[in-house]
Amino acid sequence: MSTTFLILILLLGFLITFQIAKASEYVAVLKGEKKAFESNNRINGFLMMVFLVAGLIGVYWCNELFKGKVLGEAASQHGQQIDNMLHITFIITGIVFLITQILLFWFAYKYQYSETRKSYYFPHDNRLEMIWTVIPAIALTVLVGFGLFYWFRITGDAPKDALKVEVTGKQFGWIFRYEGKDGVFGKKYYQNISDAKNNSLGLLWDDPATHDDIVVSNEMYLIVNKPVKLIINSRDVIHDVGLVHFRMKMDAVPGTPTTMWFTPLFTTEEMKKKTNNPNFEYEISCDQMCGKGHYGMKGVIKVVSEDEFILWHAKQKSNYAQVFENGEAPVKKDSTLKAVIPAPAPAALIAARN
């Protein structure tokens, strides 16, 4: 009721303002202010042309000032293709923008009010209707087709040799999990999540595949020129994996894993030289408002050579070894004998890895 009343008040205010403006115009005509009206009209027409020229110069200047400085060069193969798609989009929309804006302001100047000119009413033309309907439809279909093509490439099947990294968002940080020597991610269960027990993903310790899984926080290592498949999850609310330097993003939805893949083209050290920034870091940000700490939800991505990655991976302790480094091994139940069987000791597990 209050919303309807407010809308009615706004409409009434608009009508009153409109009627006052029209009445003022009629009074000016009756008082012989017609010449002043025509003079103001010519000034306004001239100012429209000035605004057109100044606006186009401003657009060009901003383009030259910020070209290549906002995002920099795309650092992935998919990212370069997406940049190409955006360039095509900018060219098409830029041409349309120039044509329509120039015509808009030129017509305002050219066809300003004049007593000697009669209005020509052009109610309908089938050819024009076809032109401004079909051509935009074709252009938009092409642009949408580009978008769908690259979207299906990004979210499609990754190469078989791709590095797999599980990315889990939480309020307010990122957790990354890597496979161990078995090449398999162990099982997890959300009710097992416990930061106090150093089990931030809820790994099931009675699943042997979890024993060599490596879990790290807020720093992800990738291999240059090697495809990486990200398996994306959230353990609380909806987050969004934003990889601005790779031109990638994907929602992290609780209970619904999403995936995307790409191939990094430059190491972190190479990007420091390319950007002339010794402090450059690839970053992973949350692009979905996820709570009061959203602004600080940032992770770092290190793109390194394969040898550097192997060395880093070898130095990492599995999550299982971190939890049970005091020698206390978990137990698992045999489904047939109902007996309690000790799990492998972490010391033996570490020795086997080495």
Beta strands, then each sheet from edge to edge (+ up, - down):
strand 1: 163-170
strand 2: 173-178
strand 3: 214-217
strand 4: 219-223
strand 5: 228-234
strand 6: 239-243
strand 7: 248-252
strand 8: 258-262
strand 9: 282-286
strand 10: 298-304
strand 11: 331-333
strand 12: 340-342
sheet 1: 3+ 2- 1+ 5+ 8-
sheet 2: 4+ 10+ 9- 6+ 7-
sheet 3: 11+ 12-
end
